[in-house]
Amino acid sequence: MNENPRLTSVVFRLNKDRLETLKDLSRETRIRQSEYLREAIGDLLEKYEDRLMD
């Protein structure tokens, strides 16, 4: 995985209920929403790593 510290903005739509749950989690844990989203995307890409290697 590329550990390049440069970040790029991404805009996407999220179900309002999911967003509220993410906000609640972020407030509770004091971890930024963006950190959770980067982690989730990293996990997803790792899960499908075999498909990406083709």
Secondary structure, 3 states (H helix, E strand, C coil): CCCCCCCCCCCCCCCHHHHHHHHHHHHHHCCCHHHHHHHHHHHHHHHCHHHHCC
